Amino acid sequence: MTRIIFAVGMALLLSRVTIADEATDEAKELLIKASKAADAGESVRAVELTSAAIKRNPSLANAYYLRGREHFRIGKVDESVVDFDKYVKLQPNLEPRQWERGISYYYAGEFKKGAEQFELYQTYHDNDVENSTWRYLCMARFAGVEKARQTMLPIKNDRRVPMMQIFDMFRGKVKPNDVLEVAKAGEPDANALNRRLFYAHLYIGLFYEAAGKADLAKKHIGKAANHKIGHYMWDVARVHFDLLNKPKKQ
């Protein structure tokens, strides 16, 4: 009798393991399809596929990371924050790398959390001007521009043109036009020039936004959105410009 009960119990356990394995395999297949959809710019489809993957395996951390990025790309900022937070909960050792989470915090209005995320990212990569400027942007919202400038995260040599000039602009050392001049300097090919101008206009726009100059911010962020590059930061510019053009609630 004991052997029969043991055999039945093992059969049930094995069937559950098989079902769990199948669910995990299905989730991974869906995640692969979601990644391909994301690469193709089909963000809505990517969200649908990652949601289906999560339904089959709620512990699949990468699904939350991918869905967080795609939620942001379609303008669902709050949803992207929830996804990135869940990803970090499942993968706490990777929290320092989550700069996308910091950007989502900024657009969700969670500026202190954003500043903390960028401070943490500095422990992972300490030579990224963008990280320092986003921390500035978050701090400016709750501590003011002067405090944000005084406590900027130090950057020594970000080799991307015109990143060090962007850094100096936020530090109050150069003007926005100086950034644009450096971006255009030399003889960059068309792709390099497009990339340089994208970053120049994006951060000039964000600089003006922090300074409360809404018209200039909108002008430059719009120009950045017109300089399309194959990077998540272009989606940031596009989403930002869409938000600026969104009718305000009465």
C-alpha positions in Angstrom: 0.0 0.0 0.0 2.8 2.4 0.9 4.6 1.6 -2.4 1.4 2.4 -4.4 0.9 5.7 -2.6 4.6 6.6 -3.2 4.3 5.6 -6.8 1.2 7.7 -7.3 2.8 10.7 -5.5 5.9 10.5 -7.7 3.7 10.3 -10.8 1.9 13.5 -9.8 5.2 15.2 -9.0 6.7 14.3 -12.3 3.6 15.4 -14.2 3.8 18.8 -12.5 7.5 19.1 -13.3 6.7 18.3 -17.0 3.9 20.8 -17.1 6.2 23.4 -15.4 9.0 22.7 -17.9 6.6 23.0 -20.8 5.3 26.3 -19.5 8.9 27.6 -19.1 9.8 26.5 -22.6 6.7 28.2 -24.0 7.6 31.3 -22.1 11.1 31.4 -23.5 9.8 30.9 -27.1 7.4 33.8 -26.6 10.2 35.9 -25.2 12.3 35.2 -28.3 9.4 36.2 -30.5 8.9 39.3 -28.4 12.6 40.3 -28.8 12.3 40.0 -32.6 9.2 42.1 -32.5 11.0 44.7 -30.5 13.9 44.7 -32.9 11.4 45.3 -35.7 9.9 48.3 -33.9 6.7 46.4 -33.2 6.4 47.5 -29.6 2.7 46.8 -29.1 3.2 43.2 -30.3 6.3 42.8 -28.1 4.3 43.8 -25.1 1.6 41.3 -26.0 4.2 38.5 -26.4 6.1 39.3 -23.2 2.8 39.5 -21.2 1.9 36.0 -22.6 5.4 34.8 -21.5 5.0 36.2 -18.0 1.6 34.5 -17.7 3.2 31.2 -18.4 6.3 31.9 -16.2 6.0 34.8 -13.8 9.6 34.3 -12.7 11.1 35.0 -16.1 13.0 38.1 -15.2 14.1 39.1 -18.7 10.5 39.3 -19.8 9.9 42.2 -17.4 13.0 44.0 -18.6 12.0 43.7 -22.2 8.4 44.6 -21.5 9.6 47.6 -19.5 11.5 48.9 -22.5 8.6 48.3 -24.9 6.0 49.8 -22.5 8.2 53.0 -22.4 8.4 53.0 -26.2 4.7 53.1 -26.6 4.4 55.9 -24.0 3.2 53.8 -21.0 5.7 55.2 -18.6 4.1 54.1 -15.3 3.8 50.5 -16.7 7.5 50.5 -17.6 8.4 51.5 -14.0 6.4 48.6 -12.7 8.2 46.2 -15.0 11.7 47.5 -14.3 11.0 47.3 -10.6 9.9 43.8 -10.9 12.9 42.9 -12.9 15.2 44.3 -10.2 13.3 42.4 -7.6 14.0 39.2 -9.5 17.6 40.2 -10.4 18.8 42.4 -7.5 22.4 42.0 -8.5 21.7 43.7 -11.8 20.1 46.8 -10.3 23.2 49.0 -10.8 22.9 48.6 -14.6 19.3 49.7 -14.9 19.7 53.2 -16.5 16.5 52.6 -18.4 14.7 52.4 -15.1 16.2 55.7 -14.1 14.8 57.4 -17.2 11.4 55.9 -16.6 11.5 57.2 -13.1 12.2 60.7 -14.5 9.2 60.6 -16.8 7.0 59.1 -14.1 7.8 62.1 -11.9 9.7 59.9 -9.4 12.7 62.1 -9.4 14.4 61.1 -6.1 14.2 57.4 -7.2 15.6 58.4 -10.5 18.6 60.2 -8.9 19.3 57.2 -6.7 19.2 54.9 -9.7 21.7 57.0 -11.6 24.0 57.3 -8.6 23.9 53.5 -8.4 24.7 53.2 -12.1 27.8 55.3 -11.5 29.2 52.3 -9.5 28.8 50.2 -12.6 30.0 52.6 -15.3 31.7 55.8 -14.1 32.5 57.4 -17.4 29.1 58.0 -19.0 28.1 61.7 -19.4 24.5 60.7 -20.0 24.3 59.1 -16.5 25.6 62.3 -14.9 23.2 64.5 -16.8 20.2 62.4 -16.0 21.0 62.5 -12.4 21.3 66.3 -12.7 17.9 66.4 -14.4 16.3 64.4 -11.6 18.0 66.4 -8.9 17.0 69.7 -10.5 13.4 68.8 -10.1 13.5 68.4 -6.3 16.7 70.2 -5.2 17.1 72.9 -7.8 19.5 73.5 -10.7 22.3 75.0 -8.6 22.4 72.0 -6.2 22.2 69.6 -9.2 25.1 71.4 -10.8 27.2 71.5 -7.7 26.8 67.8 -7.1 27.2 66.4 -10.7 28.7 62.9 -10.9 32.3 63.3 -12.1 33.1 62.2 -15.6 36.7 62.1 -17.0 36.6 61.2 -20.6 33.5 60.1 -22.4 35.0 59.8 -25.9 31.7 60.2 -27.8 31.4 63.5 -29.6 30.0 65.9 -28.2 29.5 64.3 -24.8 32.2 66.1 -22.9 30.9 69.4 -24.2 27.4 68.4 -23.1 28.9 67.6 -19.6 30.5 71.1 -19.5 27.2 72.7 -20.6 25.4 71.2 -17.6 28.3 72.3 -15.4 27.8 75.9 -16.7 31.2 76.0 -18.5 30.0 76.3 -22.1 26.8 77.3 -23.9 24.4 75.2 -26.0 25.8 76.7 -29.3 29.3 75.5 -28.3 27.9 71.9 -28.1 26.4 72.2 -31.6 29.6 73.6 -33.0 31.6 70.7 -31.7 29.0 68.3 -33.0 29.4 69.7 -36.5 33.2 70.0 -36.4 35.6 68.0 -38.5 34.4 66.0 -41.4 32.1 63.3 -39.9 30.2 61.1 -42.3 26.5 61.4 -42.6 25.7 58.8 -40.0 28.2 60.1 -37.5 26.9 63.7 -38.0 23.3 62.5 -37.5 24.2 60.7 -34.3 26.2 63.7 -33.0 23.4 66.1 -33.7 20.8 63.8 -32.1 22.7 63.7 -28.8 23.5 67.5 -29.0 19.9 68.5 -29.5 18.5 66.0 -27.0 20.6 67.2 -24.2 20.3 70.8 -25.1 16.6 70.4 -25.0 16.8 68.6 -21.6 19.1 71.3 -20.3 16.6 74.0 -21.3 13.8 72.0 -19.7 15.6 71.9 -16.4 16.1 75.7 -16.7 12.4 76.2 -17.2 12.7 77.3 -20.8 9.9 75.3 -22.2 9.9 76.7 -25.8 13.6 76.1 -26.3 13.3 72.7 -24.7 10.5 71.7 -27.1 12.4 73.0 -30.1 15.6 71.0 -29.5 13.9 67.8 -28.4 11.8 68.0 -31.5 15.0 68.3 -33.6 16.5 65.4 -31.7 13.5 63.3 -32.6 14.1 64.2 -36.3 17.6 62.8 -36.1 16.7 59.1 -35.8 19.3 56.7 -34.6 19.1 53.0 -33.9 19.2 53.3 -30.1 16.8 53.3 -27.2 17.7 57.0 -26.6 16.0 58.0 -29.8 12.8 56.5 -28.4 13.4 58.6 -25.3 13.5 61.7 -27.5 10.4 60.7 -29.4 8.4 59.8 -26.3 9.4 63.1 -24.7 8.4 65.1 -27.7 5.0 63.2 -27.8 4.5 64.1 -24.2 5.3 67.8 -24.9 2.6 67.8 -27.6 0.0 65.9 -25.6 -3.0 68.1 -24.8 -2.9 69.1 -21.2 -5.8 68.0 -19.0 -8.2 70.7 -17.9 
